[in-house]
Amino acid sequence: MTDREILSAFTQILRDILFDNSIVLSMETRREDIPRWDSFNYINFVVAVELEFGVKFKVADIESFENVGAIVAETKTILG
């Protein structure tokens, strides 16, 4: 799976969580760049990504992701 495919799926997941179809994620997007992407919705996003991709992130990773690109990279690593 390519970065672009994962990023597209992440964008749709976050749009669904926040009920906002105007969201466009990039590899550099940070949580604070998206209105209403607070800690509660971040956890919802992470859980939705785990379910969608069949992956499980480590708690330390979840706490240290600096941007969407870091989540994409870890997803790809786990998927192999």
Residue pairs with C-beta under 8 A, 6 or more apart in sequence:
1 76
1 79
3 27
3 69
3 72
3 76
6 53
6 72
6 75
6 76
7 25
7 26
7 27
7 68
7 72
9 52
9 53
10 25
10 45
10 49
10 68
10 71
10 72
11 23
11 24
11 25
13 45
13 48
13 49
13 52
14 23
14 25
14 34
14 37
14 45
15 21
15 23
16 48
17 41
17 44
17 45
17 48
18 34
18 36
18 37
18 41
20 36
23 34
25 34
25 68
26 68
26 69
27 67
27 68
27 69
27 72
28 67
28 68
28 69
29 67
29 68
30 66
30 67
30 68
31 37
31 38
31 42
37 45
46 57
46 62
46 71
49 55
49 57
49 71
49 75
50 56
50 57
53 75
53 78
53 79
55 75
55 78
55 79
56 78
57 74
57 78
61 74
64 70
65 71
65 74
